[in-house]
Amino acid sequence: MAIVFELVVNFGSDRAAADAAGHRTSSHPALAAGHHRVRLHEPLITTARGYHGEPYVEMSIIPVGVGWGVGFDRGHERLRLTARELSELGHGLYQLLARFTGYRAAQVGWDPEGRVDPVELREDWADELAAGQLPGLVLAEDLHWDLGGRAFLPFAPGFVWIPYQGERPSSLTNDDRPA
């Protein structure tokens, strides 16, 4: 089983917006993560199935060498990042996201796919959404009006978010290594 640190973006039915974002990502320079410069794999654009089987265009942007068991990382050295380095990488992914248009929902983190489907947000994450407890979740303004939720602030024109708080030390980080 792979554990992936990534930016996942739901483009609804807008394949052209996903393709434009994919092109922008393909030419994007490496992102900072402490003293590391982390390249991005070619974006993976697929048709996902929502909570009730509704199809939508989903894009995953996966940093090279950051996750565990990620097939795309074969042949690449695994980076052992601290929570601070992962947070810096996450902020870099949000800066890239701020340049995209046409998407419905997005989030950076460890396997965030389940938090970009509007139906799943409504049915499984309603309490957290209402309480503003989904840090890093970005929604199109009209989707936010439909779903509701507190603690959302402007992210980019047409989008709002619950600000990203970065990553916390855990078994998925390397915060125990000597400085």
MARBA-3410 file (N, C-alpha, C, O; in Angstrom, 1 decimal):
179
0.8,-1.2,0.0,0.0,0.0,0.0,0.9,1.2,0.0,1.8,1.3,0.8 ~ 0.6,2.2,-0.9,1.3,3.4,-1.0,0.7,4.5,0.0,-0.5,4.5,0.2 ~ 1.6,5.2,0.6,1.2,6.4,1.4,1.8,7.6,0.6,3.0,7.7,0.5 ~ 0.9,8.5,0.2,1.4,9.5,-0.7,1.1,10.9,-0.2,0.0,11.2,0.3 ~ 2.2,11.7,-0.1,2.0,13.2,0.2,1.8,13.8,-1.1,2.7,13.8,-2.0
0.7,14.6,-1.3,0.3,15.1,-2.6,-0.6,16.2,-2.5,-1.2,16.5,-1.5 ~ -0.8,16.9,-3.7,-1.9,17.8,-3.9,-2.9,17.1,-4.8,-2.5,16.7,-5.9 ~ -4.1,17.0,-4.3,-5.2,16.4,-5.1,-6.2,17.5,-5.4,-6.7,18.2,-4.5 ~ -6.6,17.6,-6.7,-7.5,18.6,-7.2,-8.7,18.0,-7.9,-8.4,17.2,-8.9 ~ -9.9,18.3,-7.6,-11.1,17.9,-8.2,-11.5,19.0,-9.2,-11.8,20.1,-8.8
-11.5,18.7,-10.5,-11.9,19.6,-11.6,-13.3,19.4,-12.0,-13.7,20.0,-13.0 ~ -14.1,18.7,-11.3,-15.5,18.4,-11.8,-15.4,17.8,-13.2,-14.8,16.8,-13.4 ~ -16.1,18.4,-14.1,-16.2,17.9,-15.5,-15.3,18.8,-16.4,-15.3,18.6,-17.6 ~ -14.5,19.7,-15.9,-13.7,20.6,-16.7,-12.3,20.0,-17.0,-11.3,20.3,-16.4 ~ -12.3,19.1,-18.0,-11.0,18.5,-18.4,-10.0,19.5,-19.0,-8.8,19.4,-18.8
-10.5,20.6,-19.7,-9.6,21.6,-20.2,-8.9,22.3,-19.1,-7.7,22.6,-19.2 ~ -9.5,22.6,-18.0,-8.9,23.3,-16.9,-7.8,22.3,-16.2,-6.8,22.8,-15.9 ~ -8.2,21.0,-16.1,-7.2,20.1,-15.6,-6.0,20.0,-16.5,-4.8,19.9,-16.0 ~ -6.2,19.9,-17.8,-5.1,19.8,-18.8,-4.2,21.1,-18.7,-3.0,21.0,-18.7 ~ -4.8,22.3,-18.5,-4.0,23.5,-18.4,-3.2,23.5,-17.1,-2.1,23.9,-17.1
-3.8,23.0,-16.0,-3.1,22.9,-14.8,-2.0,21.9,-14.9,-0.9,22.1,-14.3 ~ -2.2,20.8,-15.5,-1.2,19.8,-15.8,0.0,20.3,-16.5,1.1,20.0,-16.2 ~ -0.3,21.1,-17.5,0.8,21.7,-18.3,1.6,22.7,-17.5,2.8,22.7,-17.5 ~ 0.9,23.5,-16.6,1.6,24.4,-15.7,2.5,23.7,-14.7,3.6,24.1,-14.4 ~ 2.0,22.5,-14.3,2.7,21.7,-13.3,3.9,21.1,-13.9,5.0,21.1,-13.3
3.8,20.6,-15.2,4.9,20.0,-15.9,6.1,20.9,-16.0,7.2,20.4,-16.0 ~ 5.9,22.1,-16.2,7.0,23.1,-16.4,7.4,23.8,-15.1,8.2,24.7,-15.1 ~ 6.8,23.4,-14.0,7.1,24.1,-12.7,8.4,23.7,-12.1,8.8,22.5,-12.2 ~ 9.2,24.6,-11.6,10.5,24.3,-11.0,10.3,23.5,-9.7,9.2,23.4,-9.2 ~ 11.4,22.9,-9.3,11.4,22.1,-8.0,10.9,23.0,-6.9,11.2,24.2,-6.9
10.3,22.4,-5.8,9.8,23.2,-4.7,10.8,23.0,-3.5,11.5,22.0,-3.4 ~ 10.9,24.0,-2.7,11.8,24.0,-1.5,11.1,23.2,-0.4,9.9,23.2,-0.2 ~ 12.0,22.4,0.3,11.7,21.7,1.5,12.9,21.7,2.3,13.7,20.7,2.3 ~ 13.1,22.7,3.1,14.4,22.9,3.9,15.5,23.1,2.9,15.4,23.9,2.0 ~ 16.6,22.3,3.0,17.7,22.4,2.1,17.5,21.5,0.8,18.3,21.6,-0.1
16.4,20.8,0.8,16.1,20.0,-0.4,15.3,20.8,-1.5,14.6,21.8,-1.2 ~ 15.5,20.5,-2.7,14.7,21.0,-3.8,14.0,19.7,-4.4,14.6,18.8,-4.9 ~ 12.7,19.8,-4.3,11.9,18.6,-4.6,11.2,18.8,-5.9,10.3,19.7,-6.1 ~ 11.5,17.9,-6.9,10.8,17.9,-8.2,9.4,17.3,-8.0,9.1,16.6,-7.1 ~ 8.6,17.6,-9.0,7.2,17.0,-9.1,7.2,16.0,-10.2,7.7,16.2,-11.3
6.5,14.9,-9.9,6.3,13.9,-11.0,5.3,14.6,-12.0,4.6,15.5,-11.6 ~ 5.3,14.1,-13.2,4.2,14.5,-14.1,2.9,14.3,-13.5,2.6,13.3,-12.9 ~ 2.0,15.3,-13.6,0.7,15.2,-12.9,-0.1,14.0,-13.5,-0.1,13.7,-14.7 ~ -0.8,13.4,-12.6,-1.6,12.2,-12.9,-3.1,12.8,-13.0,-3.7,13.2,-12.0 ~ -3.6,12.7,-14.2,-5.0,13.2,-14.4,-5.8,12.0,-14.8,-5.6,11.3,-15.8
-6.9,11.7,-14.0,-7.7,10.6,-14.2,-9.2,11.0,-14.0,-9.5,12.1,-13.6 ~ -10.0,10.0,-14.4,-11.4,10.2,-14.0,-11.7,9.4,-12.8,-11.6,8.1,-12.8 ~ -12.0,10.1,-11.7,-12.3,9.5,-10.4,-13.8,9.2,-10.3,-14.6,9.8,-11.0 ~ -14.2,8.4,-9.4,-15.6,8.1,-9.1,-15.9,8.7,-7.7,-15.2,8.3,-6.7 ~ -16.9,9.6,-7.6,-17.2,10.1,-6.4,-17.9,9.2,-5.5,-18.1,8.0,-5.8
-18.3,9.6,-4.3,-18.9,8.9,-3.2,-20.1,8.0,-3.7,-20.3,6.9,-3.2 ~ -20.9,8.6,-4.6,-22.0,7.9,-5.1,-21.8,7.5,-6.6,-22.8,7.3,-7.3 ~ -20.6,7.4,-7.0,-20.3,7.0,-8.3,-20.2,8.0,-9.4,-20.0,7.7,-10.6 ~ -20.4,9.3,-9.0,-20.4,10.4,-10.0,-18.9,10.6,-10.5,-18.0,10.7,-9.7 ~ -18.7,10.6,-11.8,-17.3,10.8,-12.3,-16.9,12.3,-12.2,-17.8,13.2,-12.4
-15.6,12.5,-11.9,-15.1,13.8,-12.0,-13.6,13.7,-12.4,-13.0,12.7,-12.2 ~ -13.1,14.8,-13.0,-11.7,14.8,-13.4,-10.8,15.1,-12.1,-11.1,16.2,-11.5 ~ -9.9,14.3,-11.8,-9.0,14.5,-10.6,-7.6,14.5,-11.1,-7.1,13.8,-11.9 ~ -6.8,15.5,-10.5,-5.4,15.6,-10.8,-4.7,15.4,-9.4,-5.0,16.0,-8.4 ~ -3.6,14.5,-9.5,-2.7,14.3,-8.3,-1.4,14.9,-8.7,-0.8,14.5,-9.8
-0.8,15.7,-7.9,0.5,16.2,-8.0,1.4,15.6,-6.9,1.2,16.0,-5.7 ~ 2.3,14.8,-7.3,3.1,14.0,-6.3,4.5,14.5,-6.3,5.2,14.3,-7.4 ~ 5.1,14.9,-5.2,6.5,15.3,-5.1,7.3,14.0,-5.2,7.0,12.9,-4.7 ~ 8.5,14.1,-5.9,9.3,13.0,-6.1,10.0,12.6,-4.8,10.7,13.4,-4.2 ~ 9.9,11.3,-4.5,10.7,10.7,-3.4,10.2,11.0,-2.0,10.9,10.8,-1.0
8.9,11.5,-1.8,8.4,11.9,-0.5,7.6,10.8,0.2,7.7,10.7,1.4 ~ 6.8,10.1,-0.6,5.9,9.1,0.0,6.6,7.7,0.3,7.8,7.6,0.1 ~ 5.8,6.8,0.7,6.2,5.4,0.9,5.5,4.5,-0.1,4.3,4.5,-0.2 ~ 6.2,3.7,-0.8,5.7,2.7,-1.7,5.0,3.3,-2.9,4.1,2.7,-3.5 ~ 5.4,4.5,-3.3,4.8,5.2,-4.5,5.4,4.7,-5.7,6.6,4.8,-5.9
4.6,4.1,-6.6,5.1,3.5,-7.8,6.0,4.4,-8.7,7.0,4.0,-9.3 ~ 5.5,5.7,-8.7,6.3,6.6,-9.6,7.7,6.9,-9.0,8.5,7.4,-9.8 ~ 7.9,6.6,-7.8,9.2,6.9,-7.2,10.3,5.8,-7.4,11.4,5.9,-7.0 ~ 9.9,4.7,-8.1,10.9,3.7,-8.4,12.1,4.3,-9.1,11.9,5.0,-10.1 ~ 13.3,4.0,-8.6,14.5,4.6,-9.2,14.9,5.9,-8.6,15.9,6.5,-9.0
14.1,6.5,-7.7,14.4,7.7,-7.1,14.7,7.5,-5.6,14.1,6.7,-5.0 ~ 15.6,8.2,-5.1,15.9,8.1,-3.7,14.8,8.7,-2.8,14.2,9.8,-3.2 ~ 14.5,8.1,-1.7,13.4,8.6,-0.9,14.0,9.7,0.0,15.0,9.5,0.7 ~ 13.3,10.8,0.1,13.7,11.9,1.0,13.1,11.7,2.3,11.9,11.4,2.5 ~ 13.9,11.9,3.4,13.4,11.7,4.7,13.2,13.2,5.3,14.1,13.8,5.8
12.0,13.7,5.1,11.7,15.1,5.4,11.1,15.2,6.9,10.4,14.3,7.3 ~ 11.4,16.3,7.5,10.9,16.6,8.8,9.5,17.2,8.6,9.1,17.6,7.5 ~ 8.7,17.4,9.7,7.4,18.0,9.6,7.6,19.5,9.0,6.8,19.9,8.2 ~ 8.6,20.2,9.5,8.9,21.5,9.0,9.1,21.5,7.5,8.6,22.4,6.7 ~ 9.9,20.6,7.0,10.2,20.5,5.6,9.0,20.1,4.8,8.8,20.6,3.7
8.2,19.1,5.3,7.0,18.8,4.6,6.0,20.0,4.5,5.3,20.2,3.5 ~ 6.0,20.8,5.6,5.1,21.9,5.6,5.5,22.9,4.6,4.7,23.5,3.9 ~ 6.8,23.2,4.4,7.3,24.1,3.4,6.9,23.6,2.0,6.5,24.3,1.2 ~ 7.1,22.3,1.8,6.7,21.6,0.6,5.2,21.8,0.3,4.8,22.1,-0.8 ~ 4.4,21.6,1.4,2.9,21.8,1.3,2.6,23.2,0.9,1.7,23.4,0.0
3.2,24.2,1.5,3.0,25.6,1.1,3.3,25.8,-0.3,2.6,26.6,-1.0 ~ 4.4,25.2,-0.8,4.8,25.4,-2.2,3.7,24.8,-3.1,3.4,25.4,-4.2 ~ 3.1,23.7,-2.8,2.1,23.1,-3.6,0.8,24.0,-3.6,0.2,24.1,-4.6 ~ 0.5,24.6,-2.4,-0.6,25.6,-2.4,-0.3,26.8,-3.3,-1.2,27.3,-3.9 ~ 0.9,27.2,-3.3,1.3,28.4,-4.2,1.1,28.0,-5.7,0.6,28.8,-6.5
1.4,26.8,-6.0,1.1,26.3,-7.4,-0.4,26.2,-7.6,-0.9,26.7,-8.7 ~ -1.1,25.7,-6.7,-2.6,25.6,-6.8,-3.2,27.0,-7.0,-4.2,27.1,-7.8 ~ -2.7,28.0,-6.4,-3.3,29.3,-6.5,-3.2,29.8,-8.0,-3.9,30.8,-8.3 ~ -2.5,29.2,-8.8,-2.4,29.6,-10.2,-3.4,28.9,-11.1,-3.5,29.2,-12.3 ~ -4.1,27.9,-10.5,-5.0,27.1,-11.3,-6.4,27.7,-11.3,-6.7,28.5,-10.4
-7.2,27.4,-12.3,-8.6,27.8,-12.3,-9.5,26.6,-12.7,-9.0,25.6,-13.1 ~ -10.8,26.8,-12.5,-11.7,25.8,-13.0,-11.9,24.5,-12.1,-12.6,23.6,-12.5 ~ -11.3,24.5,-10.9,-11.4,23.3,-10.1,-12.5,23.6,-9.1,-13.0,24.7,-8.9 ~ -12.9,22.5,-8.4,-14.0,22.5,-7.4,-13.5,22.4,-6.0,-14.0,23.2,-5.1 ~ -12.5,21.5,-5.8,-12.0,21.3,-4.4,-10.6,20.8,-4.5,-10.2,20.2,-5.5
-9.8,21.1,-3.5,-8.4,20.6,-3.5,-7.8,20.6,-2.1,-8.3,21.3,-1.2 ~ -6.8,19.7,-1.9,-6.2,19.7,-0.6,-4.8,19.0,-0.7,-4.6,18.1,-1.6 ~ -3.9,19.5,0.1,-2.5,18.9,0.2,-2.5,18.1,1.4,-3.1,18.4,2.4 ~ -1.8,16.9,1.4,-1.6,16.1,2.6,-1.3,14.7,2.2,-1.0,14.4,1.1 ~ -1.4,13.9,3.3,-1.2,12.4,3.1,-2.5,11.8,2.6,-3.5,11.8,3.4
-2.6,11.4,1.4,-3.7,10.7,0.8,-5.0,11.5,1.0,-6.0,11.0,1.6 ~ -5.1,12.7,0.4,-6.3,13.5,0.7,-7.5,13.3,-0.3,-8.4,14.1,-0.3 ~ -7.4,12.3,-1.1,-8.4,12.1,-2.2,-9.9,12.2,-1.6,-10.7,12.7,-2.3 ~ -10.1,11.6,-0.5,-11.5,11.5,0.1,-12.0,12.9,0.5,-13.2,13.0,0.8 ~ -11.2,13.9,0.6,-11.6,15.2,1.0,-11.8,16.2,-0.1,-11.9,17.4,0.1
-11.8,15.7,-1.4,-12.1,16.6,-2.5,-13.3,16.3,-3.3,-13.7,16.9,-4.3 ~ -14.1,15.3,-2.8,-15.3,14.9,-3.4,-16.4,15.7,-2.6,-16.6,15.4,-1.5 ~ -17.2,16.6,-3.3,-18.2,17.3,-2.6,-19.3,16.5,-1.9,-19.7,16.8,-0.8 ~ -19.6,15.3,-2.5,-20.6,14.5,-1.8,-20.0,13.9,-0.5,-20.7,13.8,0.5 ~ -18.8,13.4,-0.6,-18.2,12.9,0.6,-18.0,13.9,1.6,-18.1,13.7,2.8
-17.6,15.2,1.2,-17.5,16.3,2.2,-18.9,16.5,2.9,-18.9,16.6,4.1 ~ -19.9,16.5,2.1,-21.3,16.7,2.7,-21.7,15.6,3.6,-22.3,15.8,4.7 ~ -21.4,14.3,3.2,-22.0,13.2,4.0,-21.0,12.7,5.1,-21.5,12.2,6.1 ~ -19.7,12.7,4.9,-18.8,12.2,5.9,-18.0,13.2,6.7,-17.5,12.9,7.7 ~ -17.9,14.4,6.1,-17.0,15.4,6.8,-17.8,16.6,7.2,-17.2,17.7,7.5
-19.1,16.5,7.3,-20.0,17.7,7.6,-19.7,18.3,8.9,-19.6,19.5,9.0 ~ -19.5,17.5,9.9,-19.2,18.1,11.2,-17.8,18.8,11.2,-17.7,19.9,11.8 ~ -16.8,18.2,10.6,-15.5,18.9,10.6,-15.6,20.1,9.7,-14.9,21.1,10.0 ~ -16.3,20.1,8.6,-16.5,21.2,7.7,-17.2,22.3,8.5,-16.7,23.5,8.4 ~ -18.3,22.0,9.2,-19.0,23.0,9.9,-18.1,23.7,11.0,-18.3,24.8,11.3
-17.2,22.9,11.6,-16.4,23.4,12.7,-15.1,24.0,12.2,-14.3,24.5,13.0 ~ -14.9,24.0,10.9,-13.6,24.5,10.3,-12.4,23.7,10.6,-11.3,24.2,10.8 ~ -12.6,22.4,10.7,-11.5,21.5,11.1,-10.9,20.7,10.0,-10.5,19.6,10.2 ~ -10.9,21.2,8.8,-10.2,20.6,7.7,-9.2,21.5,7.1,-9.3,22.0,6.0 ~ -8.1,21.8,7.8,-7.1,22.7,7.4,-6.5,22.3,6.0,-6.2,21.2,5.7
-6.4,23.4,5.2,-5.8,23.2,3.9,-6.9,22.9,2.8,-6.6,22.9,1.6 ~ -8.1,22.7,3.2,-9.2,22.4,2.2,-9.5,23.7,1.4,-9.7,24.8,2.0 ~ -9.4,23.6,0.1,-9.7,24.7,-0.8,-11.0,24.4,-1.6,-11.1,23.3,-2.1 ~ -12.0,25.3,-1.6,-13.2,25.1,-2.3,-13.5,26.3,-3.3,-13.1,27.4,-3.0 ~ -14.1,25.9,-4.4,-14.7,27.0,-5.3,-15.7,27.7,-4.4,-16.4,27.1,-3.7
-15.8,29.0,-4.6,-16.8,29.8,-3.7,-18.2,29.3,-3.8,-18.9,29.2,-2.8 ~ -18.7,28.9,-5.0,-20.0,28.4,-5.1,-20.2,27.1,-4.4,-21.3,26.8,-3.9 ~ -19.2,26.2,-4.4,-19.3,25.0,-3.7,-19.3,25.3,-2.2,-20.0,24.6,-1.4 ~ -18.5,26.2,-1.7,-18.5,26.6,-0.3,-19.9,27.1,0.1,-20.4,26.7,1.2 ~ -20.5,27.9,-0.8,-21.9,28.4,-0.4,-22.9,27.2,-0.3,-23.7,27.2,0.6
-22.7,26.2,-1.1,-23.5,25.0,-1.1,-23.2,24.1,0.1,-24.2,23.6,0.8 ~ -22.0,23.9,0.5,-21.6,23.1,1.6,-21.6,23.8,2.9,-21.8,23.1,4.0 ~ -21.4,25.1,2.9,-21.3,25.8,4.2,-19.9,25.5,4.8,-19.0,25.1,4.2 ~ -19.9,25.8,6.1,-18.6,25.6,6.8,-18.0,26.9,7.3,-18.2,28.0,6.7 ~ -17.3,26.8,8.4,-16.7,28.0,9.1,-15.2,28.0,8.8,-14.6,27.0,8.3
-14.6,29.1,9.2,-13.2,29.3,9.2,-12.6,29.5,7.8,-11.4,29.5,7.6 ~ -13.5,29.6,6.7,-12.9,29.8,5.4,-12.5,31.2,5.1,-13.2,32.1,5.6 ~ -11.4,31.4,4.5,-10.9,32.7,4.1,-10.6,32.7,2.6,-10.5,31.7,2.0 ~ -10.4,33.9,2.0,-10.1,34.0,0.6,-8.7,33.2,0.4,-7.8,33.3,1.1 ~ -8.7,32.5,-0.7,-7.5,31.8,-1.2,-6.9,32.4,-2.4,-5.8,32.8,-2.5
-7.7,32.4,-3.5,-7.4,33.0,-4.8,-8.7,33.5,-5.3,-9.8,33.1,-4.8 ~ -8.7,34.3,-6.4,-10.0,34.7,-7.0,-10.9,33.5,-7.3,-10.6,32.7,-8.0 ~ -12.1,33.6,-6.7,-13.1,32.5,-6.9,-13.0,31.3,-5.9,-13.8,30.4,-6.1 ~ -12.0,31.3,-5.0,-11.8,30.2,-4.1,-11.6,30.7,-2.7,-11.0,31.7,-2.4 ~ -12.0,29.8,-1.8,-11.8,30.0,-0.3,-11.1,28.8,0.3,-11.1,27.7,-0.3
-10.5,29.0,1.5,-9.9,27.8,2.1,-9.9,28.0,3.6,-10.1,29.1,4.2 ~ -9.7,26.8,4.3,-9.3,26.8,5.7,-7.8,26.8,5.7,-7.2,25.8,5.2 ~ -7.2,27.8,6.1,-5.7,27.9,5.9,-5.0,26.6,6.4,-5.2,26.0,7.4 ~ -4.0,26.3,5.6,-3.1,25.1,5.8,-2.3,25.4,7.1,-1.7,26.5,7.2 ~ -2.2,24.5,8.0,-1.4,24.6,9.2,-0.1,23.9,9.2,0.6,23.9,10.2
0.2,23.3,8.0,1.4,22.5,8.0,1.3,21.1,8.5,0.2,20.7,9.0 ~ 2.4,20.4,8.5,2.4,19.0,8.9,2.9,18.9,10.4,3.7,19.8,10.8 ~ 2.4,18.0,11.1,2.8,17.8,12.5,3.8,16.6,12.6,3.7,15.7,11.8 ~ 4.7,16.6,13.5,5.6,15.4,13.6,4.8,14.2,13.9,3.8,14.2,14.6 ~ 5.1,13.1,13.2,4.4,11.8,13.3,5.3,10.7,12.8,6.5,11.0,12.5
4.8,9.5,12.8,5.6,8.4,12.2,5.8,8.6,10.7,6.7,7.9,10.1 ~ 5.2,9.6,10.1,5.4,9.8,8.7,6.4,10.9,8.4,6.7,11.2,7.2 ~ 7.0,11.4,9.4,8.1,12.4,9.3,9.3,11.9,9.9,9.4,10.8,10.5 ~ 10.4,12.6,9.7,11.7,12.2,10.2,12.2,13.2,11.3,13.3,13.6,11.2 ~ 11.3,13.6,12.2,11.7,14.6,13.2,12.6,14.1,14.3,13.0,14.8,15.1
12.9,12.8,14.3,13.7,12.3,15.3,15.2,12.2,14.9,16.0,11.7,15.7 ~ 15.5,12.6,13.7,16.9,12.5,13.3,17.7,13.7,13.9,17.2,14.7,14.2 ~ 19.0,13.4,14.1,19.8,14.5,14.7,20.0,15.6,13.7,19.9,15.4,12.5 ~ 20.1,16.8,14.2,20.2,18.0,13.4,21.5,18.1,12.7,21.8,19.0,11.9
END
